[in-house]
Amino acid sequence: MTTLLFFGRLSDVAGCSRMACDLPQTVTTVAALRAWIAARDPILGQAIQAQGVRVAVNRSFCVSDMECTLGAEEIAFMSPLSGG
């Protein structure tokens, strides 16, 4: 079981700040995870694919093509922050 965490405006789009799910074994990269989420929820998928959204797997930042999601316990999506 993997816990997906959504921070900032992404939690509003997701309708929750966390969700538990079983990822398919074919989801082995951050890019594949984003595509899998988009297939299940197109609005959330669009939000997590927006420029500036960062992903951390087990508290380590990842890039889209890294093979890092298989067996992950926690995956966090963080929207960009603006200062002011």
MMTF fields as JSON, N, C-alpha, C and O atoms, coordinates in Angstrom:
{
  "mmtfVersion": "1.0.0",
  "mmtfProducer": "UNKNOWN",
  "numBonds": 335,
  "numAtoms": 336,
  "numGroups": 84,
  "numChains": 1,
  "numModels": 1,
  "chainsPerModel": [1],
  "groupsPerChain": [84],
  "chainIdList": ["A"],
  "bondAtomList": [4, 2, 8, 6, 12, 10, 16, 14, 20, 18, 24, 22, 28, 26, 32, 30, 36, 34, 40, 38, 44, 42, 48, 46, 52, 50, 56, 54, 60, 58, 64, 62, 68, 66, 72, 70, 76, 74, 80, 78, 84, 82, 88, 86, 92, 90, 96, 94, 100, 98, 104, 102, 108, 106, 112, 110, 116, 114, 120, 118, 124, 122, 128, 126, 132, 130, 136, 134, 140, 138, 144, 142, 148, 146, 152, 150, 156, 154, 160, 158, 164, 162, 168, 166, 172, 170, 176, 174, 180, 178, 184, 182, 188, 186, 192, 190, 196, 194, 200, 198, 204, 202, 208, 206, 212, 210, 216, 214, 220, 218, 224, 222, 228, 226, 232, 230, 236, 234, 240, 238, 244, 242, 248, 246, 252, 250, 256, 254, 260, 258, 264, 262, 268, 266, 272, 270, 276, 274, 280, 278, 284, 282, 288, 286, 292, 290, 296, 294, 300, 298, 304, 302, 308, 306, 312, 310, 316, 314, 320, 318, 324, 322, 328, 326, 332, 330],
  "bondOrderList": [1, 1, 1, 1, 1, 1, 1, 1, 1, 1, 1, 1, 1, 1, 1, 1, 1, 1, 1, 1, 1, 1, 1, 1, 1, 1, 1, 1, 1, 1, 1, 1, 1, 1, 1, 1, 1, 1, 1, 1, 1, 1, 1, 1, 1, 1, 1, 1, 1, 1, 1, 1, 1, 1, 1, 1, 1, 1, 1, 1, 1, 1, 1, 1, 1, 1, 1, 1, 1, 1, 1, 1, 1, 1, 1, 1, 1, 1, 1, 1, 1, 1, 1],
  "groupList": [{"groupName": "MET", "atomNameList": ["N", "CA", "C", "O"], "elementList": ["N", "C", "C", "O"], "formalChargeList": [0, 0, 0, 0], "bondAtomList": [1, 0, 2, 1, 3, 2], "bondOrderList": [1, 1, 2], "singleLetterCode": "M", "chemCompType": "L-PEPTIDE LINKING"}, {"groupName": "THR", "atomNameList": ["N", "CA", "C", "O"], "elementList": ["N", "C", "C", "O"], "formalChargeList": [0, 0, 0, 0], "bondAtomList": [1, 0, 2, 1, 3, 2], "bondOrderList": [1, 1, 2], "singleLetterCode": "T", "chemCompType": "L-PEPTIDE LINKING"}, {"groupName": "LEU", "atomNameList": ["N", "CA", "C", "O"], "elementList": ["N", "C", "C", "O"], "formalChargeList": [0, 0, 0, 0], "bondAtomList": [1, 0, 2, 1, 3, 2], "bondOrderList": [1, 1, 2], "singleLetterCode": "L", "chemCompType": "L-PEPTIDE LINKING"}, {"groupName": "PHE", "atomNameList": ["N", "CA", "C", "O"], "elementList": ["N", "C", "C", "O"], "formalChargeList": [0, 0, 0, 0], "bondAtomList": [1, 0, 2, 1, 3, 2], "bondOrderList": [1, 1, 2], "singleLetterCode": "F", "chemCompType": "L-PEPTIDE LINKING"}, {"groupName": "GLY", "atomNameList": ["N", "CA", "C", "O"], "elementList": ["N", "C", "C", "O"], "formalChargeList": [0, 0, 0, 0], "bondAtomList": [1, 0, 2, 1, 3, 2], "bondOrderList": [1, 1, 2], "singleLetterCode": "G", "chemCompType": "PEPTIDE LINKING"}, {"groupName": "ARG", "atomNameList": ["N", "CA", "C", "O"], "elementList": ["N", "C", "C", "O"], "formalChargeList": [0, 0, 0, 0], "bondAtomList": [1, 0, 2, 1, 3, 2], "bondOrderList": [1, 1, 2], "singleLetterCode": "R", "chemCompType": "L-PEPTIDE LINKING"}, {"groupName": "SER", "atomNameList": ["N", "CA", "C", "O"], "elementList": ["N", "C", "C", "O"], "formalChargeList": [0, 0, 0, 0], "bondAtomList": [1, 0, 2, 1, 3, 2], "bondOrderList": [1, 1, 2], "singleLetterCode": "S", "chemCompType": "L-PEPTIDE LINKING"}, {"groupName": "ASP", "atomNameList": ["N", "CA", "C", "O"], "elementList": ["N", "C", "C", "O"], "formalChargeList": [0, 0, 0, 0], "bondAtomList": [1, 0, 2, 1, 3, 2], "bondOrderList": [1, 1, 2], "singleLetterCode": "D", "chemCompType": "L-PEPTIDE LINKING"}, {"groupName": "VAL", "atomNameList": ["N", "CA", "C", "O"], "elementList": ["N", "C", "C", "O"], "formalChargeList": [0, 0, 0, 0], "bondAtomList": [1, 0, 2, 1, 3, 2], "bondOrderList": [1, 1, 2], "singleLetterCode": "V", "chemCompType": "L-PEPTIDE LINKING"}, {"groupName": "ALA", "atomNameList": ["N", "CA", "C", "O"], "elementList": ["N", "C", "C", "O"], "formalChargeList": [0, 0, 0, 0], "bondAtomList": [1, 0, 2, 1, 3, 2], "bondOrderList": [1, 1, 2], "singleLetterCode": "A", "chemCompType": "L-PEPTIDE LINKING"}, {"groupName": "CYS", "atomNameList": ["N", "CA", "C", "O"], "elementList": ["N", "C", "C", "O"], "formalChargeList": [0, 0, 0, 0], "bondAtomList": [1, 0, 2, 1, 3, 2], "bondOrderList": [1, 1, 2], "singleLetterCode": "C", "chemCompType": "L-PEPTIDE LINKING"}, {"groupName": "PRO", "atomNameList": ["N", "CA", "C", "O"], "elementList": ["N", "C", "C", "O"], "formalChargeList": [0, 0, 0, 0], "bondAtomList": [1, 0, 2, 1, 3, 2], "bondOrderList": [1, 1, 2], "singleLetterCode": "P", "chemCompType": "L-PEPTIDE LINKING"}, {"groupName": "GLN", "atomNameList": ["N", "CA", "C", "O"], "elementList": ["N", "C", "C", "O"], "formalChargeList": [0, 0, 0, 0], "bondAtomList": [1, 0, 2, 1, 3, 2], "bondOrderList": [1, 1, 2], "singleLetterCode": "Q", "chemCompType": "L-PEPTIDE LINKING"}, {"groupName": "TRP", "atomNameList": ["N", "CA", "C", "O"], "elementList": ["N", "C", "C", "O"], "formalChargeList": [0, 0, 0, 0], "bondAtomList": [1, 0, 2, 1, 3, 2], "bondOrderList": [1, 1, 2], "singleLetterCode": "W", "chemCompType": "L-PEPTIDE LINKING"}, {"groupName": "ILE", "atomNameList": ["N", "CA", "C", "O"], "elementList": ["N", "C", "C", "O"], "formalChargeList": [0, 0, 0, 0], "bondAtomList": [1, 0, 2, 1, 3, 2], "bondOrderList": [1, 1, 2], "singleLetterCode": "I", "chemCompType": "L-PEPTIDE LINKING"}, {"groupName": "ASN", "atomNameList": ["N", "CA", "C", "O"], "elementList": ["N", "C", "C", "O"], "formalChargeList": [0, 0, 0, 0], "bondAtomList": [1, 0, 2, 1, 3, 2], "bondOrderList": [1, 1, 2], "singleLetterCode": "N", "chemCompType": "L-PEPTIDE LINKING"}, {"groupName": "GLU", "atomNameList": ["N", "CA", "C", "O"], "elementList": ["N", "C", "C", "O"], "formalChargeList": [0, 0, 0, 0], "bondAtomList": [1, 0, 2, 1, 3, 2], "bondOrderList": [1, 1, 2], "singleLetterCode": "E", "chemCompType": "L-PEPTIDE LINKING"}],
  "groupTypeList": [0, 1, 1, 2, 2, 3, 3, 4, 5, 2, 6, 7, 8, 9, 4, 10, 6, 5, 0, 9, 10, 7, 2, 11, 12, 1, 8, 1, 1, 8, 9, 9, 2, 5, 9, 13, 14, 9, 9, 5, 7, 11, 14, 2, 4, 12, 9, 14, 12, 9, 12, 4, 8, 5, 8, 9, 8, 15, 5, 6, 3, 10, 8, 6, 7, 0, 16, 10, 1, 2, 4, 9, 16, 16, 14, 9, 3, 0, 6, 11, 2, 6, 4, 4],
  "groupIdList": [1, 2, 3, 4, 5, 6, 7, 8, 9, 10, 11, 12, 13, 14, 15, 16, 17, 18, 19, 20, 21, 22, 23, 24, 25, 26, 27, 28, 29, 30, 31, 32, 33, 34, 35, 36, 37, 38, 39, 40, 41, 42, 43, 44, 45, 46, 47, 48, 49, 50, 51, 52, 53, 54, 55, 56, 57, 58, 59, 60, 61, 62, 63, 64, 65, 66, 67, 68, 69, 70, 71, 72, 73, 74, 75, 76, 77, 78, 79, 80, 81, 82, 83, 84],
  "secStructList": [7, 3, 3, 3, 3, 3, 3, 6, 2, 2, 2, 2, 2, 2, 6, 1, 1, 3, 3, 3, 3, 7, 7, 7, 6, 6, 7, 7, 5, 2, 2, 2, 2, 2, 2, 2, 2, 2, 2, 2, 7, 2, 2, 2, 2, 2, 2, 2, 6, 1, 6, 6, 7, 3, 3, 3, 3, 6, 6, 3, 3, 3, 7, 6, 6, 7, 5, 7, 7, 6, 6, 7, 1, 3, 3, 3, 3, 3, 7, 7, 7, 7, 7, 7],
  "xCoordList": [0.849, 0.0, 0.899, 1.863, 0.577, 1.325, 0.422, -0.75, 0.956, 0.218, 0.615, 1.794, -0.371, -0.143, -0.511, -1.591, 0.391, 0.166, 0.064, 0.815, -0.872, -1.069, -0.969, -1.678, -0.085, 0.135, -0.302, -0.356, -0.61, -1.007, -2.316, -3.224, -2.404, -3.653, -3.978, -5.124, -2.978, -3.226, -4.165, -4.915, -4.134, -5.067, -6.494, -7.433, -6.666, -8.002, -8.497, -9.655, -7.624, -7.999, -8.303, -9.262, -7.48, -7.672, -8.872, -9.444, -9.256, -10.362, -9.922, -10.752, -8.603, -8.049, -6.557, -5.969, -5.963, -4.524, -3.734, -2.519, -4.42, -3.746, -4.736, -5.936, -4.198, -4.997, -4.087, -2.926, -4.62, -3.883, -4.334, -5.526, -3.384, -3.742, -2.679, -1.548, -3.065, -2.139, -1.77, -2.623, -0.518, -0.074, 0.157, 0.689, -0.242, 0.05, 1.562, 2.309, 2.013, 3.442, 4.031, 5.249, 3.18, 3.655, 4.01, 4.663, 3.599, 3.905, 5.237, 5.29, 6.312, 7.65, 8.382, 9.444, 7.829, 8.459, 7.451, 6.247, 7.957, 7.075, 6.182, 5.002, 6.723, 5.92, 4.778, 3.651, 5.063, 4.023, 2.982, 1.793, 3.422, 2.479, 1.559, 0.347, 2.123, 1.29, 0.275, -0.883, 0.69, -0.223, -1.311, -2.468, -0.958, -1.931, -2.972, -4.167, -2.515, -3.455, -4.341, -5.544, -3.765, -4.544, -5.623, -6.706, -5.335, -6.338, -7.499, -8.636, -7.221, -8.26, -9.011, -10.212, -8.307, -8.899, -8.238, -7.196, -8.84, -8.219, -7.937, -6.936, -8.786, -8.563, -7.347, -6.495, -7.264, -6.104, -4.858, -3.785, -5.001, -3.875, -3.304, -2.086, -4.166, -3.712, -2.989, -1.964, -3.521, -2.924, -1.537, -0.628, -1.353, -0.053, 0.978, 2.171, 0.516, 1.438, 1.81, 2.585, 1.262, 1.547, 3.011, 3.661, 3.503, 4.89, 5.124, 4.304, 6.225, 6.6, 6.172, 6.639, 5.286, 4.871, 6.026, 6.523, 6.442, 7.553, 7.018, 5.948, 7.785, 7.386, 8.514, 9.685, 8.133, 9.087, 8.608, 7.449, 9.502, 9.202, 10.003, 11.23, 9.265, 9.894, 10.806, 11.919, 10.292, 10.93, 12.185, 12.992, 12.361, 13.465, 12.886, 12.065, 13.302, 12.778, 13.193, 14.303, 12.278, 12.496, 12.166, 11.421, 12.722, 12.355, 11.516, 11.481, 10.843, 9.821, 10.281, 9.532, 11.496, 11.899, 12.647, 13.126, 12.751, 13.428, 12.569, 11.36, 13.186, 12.489, 12.527, 13.489, 11.474, 11.535, 10.211, 10.146, 9.169, 7.883, 7.589, 6.775, 8.227, 7.946, 8.328, 9.484, 7.378, 7.605, 7.63, 7.96, 7.286, 7.302, 6.217, 5.101, 6.552, 5.576, 4.826, 3.649, 5.515, 4.904, 5.38, 6.575, 4.419, 4.735, 3.985, 2.762, 4.741, 4.15, 4.222, 5.237, 3.116, 3.046, 2.947, 2.068, 3.869, 3.911, 3.783, 4.566, 2.78, 2.593, 3.623, 4.126, 3.933, 4.911, 4.365, 3.16, 5.269, 4.896, 5.262, 6.263, 4.449, 4.794, 4.988, 4.205, 6.008, 6.286, 5.692, 5.222, 5.722, 5.17, 5.343, 4.926],
  "yCoordList": [-1.169, 0.0, 1.237, 1.314, 2.188, 3.437, 4.582, 4.619, 5.512, 6.706, 7.837, 8.176, 8.428, 9.605, 10.826, 10.885, 11.798, 13.029, 14.193, 14.266, 15.102, 16.264, 17.521, 17.663, 18.433, 19.65, 20.879, 20.859, 21.941, 23.193, 23.044, 22.348, 23.703, 23.672, 22.281, 22.001, 21.411, 20.056, 19.286, 18.427, 19.581, 18.911, 19.363, 18.585, 20.607, 21.079, 20.363, 19.952, 20.215, 19.536, 18.062, 17.513, 17.428, 16.003, 15.765, 14.675, 16.8, 16.647, 16.002, 15.645, 15.851, 15.261, 15.582, 15.967, 15.419, 15.657, 14.359, 14.381, 13.235, 11.932, 10.886, 10.966, 9.904, 8.738, 7.527, 7.627, 6.404, 5.149, 4.375, 4.312, 3.792, 3.005, 1.951, 2.046, 0.96, -0.056, 0.318, 0.305, 0.647, 1.01, -0.246, -1.236, -0.205, -1.347, -1.526, -0.554, -2.733, -2.991, -2.308, -2.162, -1.889, -1.193, 0.262, 0.908, 0.778, 2.159, 2.157, 1.965, 2.377, 2.311, 3.647, 3.776, 4.645, 5.966, 7.022, 6.769, 8.201, 9.311, 9.664, 9.962, 9.636, 9.927, 8.926, 9.311, 7.653, 6.622, 6.813, 6.59, 7.223, 7.483, 8.639, 8.557, 9.706, 10.855, 10.431, 10.844, 9.621, 9.153, 8.264, 8.352, 7.414, 6.521, 7.332, 7.042, 8.339, 9.198, 9.959, 10.086, 10.467, 11.221, 10.362, 10.857, 9.081, 8.184, 7.966, 7.779, 7.987, 7.797, 9.086, 9.058, 10.223, 11.517, 12.585, 13.127, 12.89, 13.828, 15.217, 15.838, 15.704, 17.034, 17.017, 17.902, 16.028, 15.891, 15.609, 16.142, 14.782, 14.474, 15.716, 15.866, 16.602, 17.85, 18.709, 19.322, 18.747, 19.567, 19.062, 19.869, 17.747, 17.23, 17.233, 17.059, 17.431, 17.514, 18.957, 19.203, 19.91, 21.319, 21.627, 20.972, 22.633, 23.05, 23.459, 24.153, 23.032, 23.411, 22.449, 22.561, 21.494, 20.514, 19.547, 18.929, 19.425, 18.538, 17.274, 17.267, 16.209, 14.91, 14.382, 14.398, 13.916, 13.28, 11.859, 11.642, 10.905, 9.501, 9.106, 9.195, 8.669, 8.332, 9.47, 9.247, 10.694, 11.93, 12.331, 13.107, 11.811, 12.217, 12.702, 12.012, 13.88, 14.422, 13.562, 13.033, 13.432, 12.625, 13.431, 14.41, 13.012, 13.573, 12.537, 11.364, 12.994, 12.177, 10.822, 9.849, 10.733, 9.471, 8.549, 7.491, 8.938, 8.073, 6.87, 6.996, 5.722, 4.524, 4.522, 4.058, 5.044, 5.215, 4.956, 5.079, 4.607, 4.451, 3.027, 2.826, 2.042, 0.651, 0.375, 0.542, -0.036, -0.33, 0.887, 0.776, 2.046, 3.266, 3.22, 2.767, 3.688, 3.774, 5.096, 5.158, 6.165, 7.497, 8.279, 8.337, 8.88, 9.732, 11.048, 11.068, 12.143, 13.459, 14.318, 14.36, 15.001, 15.964, 17.348, 17.607, 18.247, 19.584, 20.635, 20.674, 21.484, 22.552, 23.642, 23.796, 24.4, 25.477, 26.53, 26.768, 27.132, 28.161, 29.52, 29.67, 30.495, 31.855, 32.691, 32.607, 33.48, 34.33, 35.709, 36.06, 36.474, 37.813, 38.69, 39.848],
  "zCoordList": [0.0, 0.0, 0.0, 0.761, -0.848, -0.96, -0.545, -0.919, 0.221, 0.604, -0.321, -0.424, -1.001, -1.826, -1.0, -0.412, -0.958, -0.211, -1.189, -2.162, -0.924, -1.78, -0.929, 0.068, -1.325, -0.562, -1.359, -2.588, -0.625, -1.262, -1.996, -1.543, -3.135, -3.91, -4.433, -4.784, -4.486, -4.974, -4.055, -4.518, -2.769, -1.858, -2.132, -1.963, -2.55, -2.926, -4.172, -4.24, -5.154, -6.399, -6.137, -6.679, -5.303, -4.997, -4.093, -4.082, -3.328, -2.386, -1.086, -0.25, -0.915, 0.302, 0.337, -0.673, 1.498, 1.589, 1.493, 1.298, 1.628, 1.511, 1.039, 1.301, 0.334, -0.05, -0.123, -0.519, 0.258, 0.205, -1.023, -1.323, -1.726, -2.908, -3.17, -2.693, -3.929, -4.4, -5.826, -6.713, -6.051, -7.391, -8.22, -7.719, -9.494, -10.364, -10.506, -10.397, -10.745, -10.893, -12.114, -12.215, -13.043, -14.242, -13.956, -14.776, -12.826, -12.454, -11.71, -10.495, -12.47, -11.885, -11.905, -11.297, -12.596, -12.665, -12.236, -12.182, -11.934, -11.582, -12.767, -12.58, -13.979, -15.166, -15.317, -15.628, -15.101, -15.189, -14.096, -14.322, -12.918, -11.828, -12.181, -11.98, -12.703, -13.11, -14.175, -14.118, -15.136, -16.177, -15.596, -16.008, -14.651, -14.015, -13.241, -13.306, -12.516, -11.78, -12.752, -12.521, -13.838, -14.83, -15.478, -15.789, -15.683, -16.262, -15.301, -15.734, -14.006, -12.992, -12.689, -12.422, -12.729, -12.388, -13.261, -12.894, -14.418, -15.362, -14.776, -15.133, -13.899, -13.326, -12.4, -12.479, -11.537, -10.668, -11.501, -11.221, -12.511, -13.386, -14.033, -14.125, -14.48, -15.085, -14.041, -14.339, -12.832, -11.776, -11.389, -11.193, -11.275, -10.843, -11.971, -11.724, -13.211, -14.331, -14.663, -15.587, -13.914, -14.157, -13.871, -13.056, -14.56, -14.37, -12.919, -12.319, -12.376, -11.019, -9.937, -8.804, -10.25, -9.243, -9.021, -9.962, -7.777, -7.422, -6.776, -6.169, -6.922, -6.384, -5.497, -5.877, -4.312, -3.41, -3.135, -2.78, -3.3, -3.028, -1.794, -1.762, -0.785, 0.498, 0.975, 1.45, 0.831, 1.304, 0.549, 1.06, -0.663, -1.534, -2.851, -3.457, -3.303, -4.55, -5.732, -5.776, -6.691, -7.881, -9.125, -9.067, -10.24, -11.536, -12.271, -11.899, -13.321, -13.986, -14.481, -14.387, -15.006, -15.614, -14.654, -15.062, -13.39, -12.421, -12.077, -11.882, -12.006, -11.556, -10.04, -9.43, -9.443, -7.993, -7.289, -6.066, -8.001, -7.337, -6.89, -5.989, -7.493, -7.158, -5.704, -5.317, -4.928, -3.524, -2.621, -1.441, -3.157, -2.35, -1.283, -1.537, -0.104, 0.977, 0.944, 1.301, 0.509, 0.528, -0.694, -0.986, -1.403, -2.547, -2.352, -2.217, -2.339, -2.084, -3.337, -4.033, -3.604, -4.703, -4.073, -3.251, -4.475, -3.875, -4.962, -5.911, -4.802, -5.766, -5.519, -4.406, -6.573, -6.388, -5.399, -5.321, -4.67, -3.714, -4.274, -4.974, -3.961, -4.355, -3.118, -2.172, -3.119, -1.971, -2.16, -3.242, -1.106, -1.304, -0.114, -0.135]
}
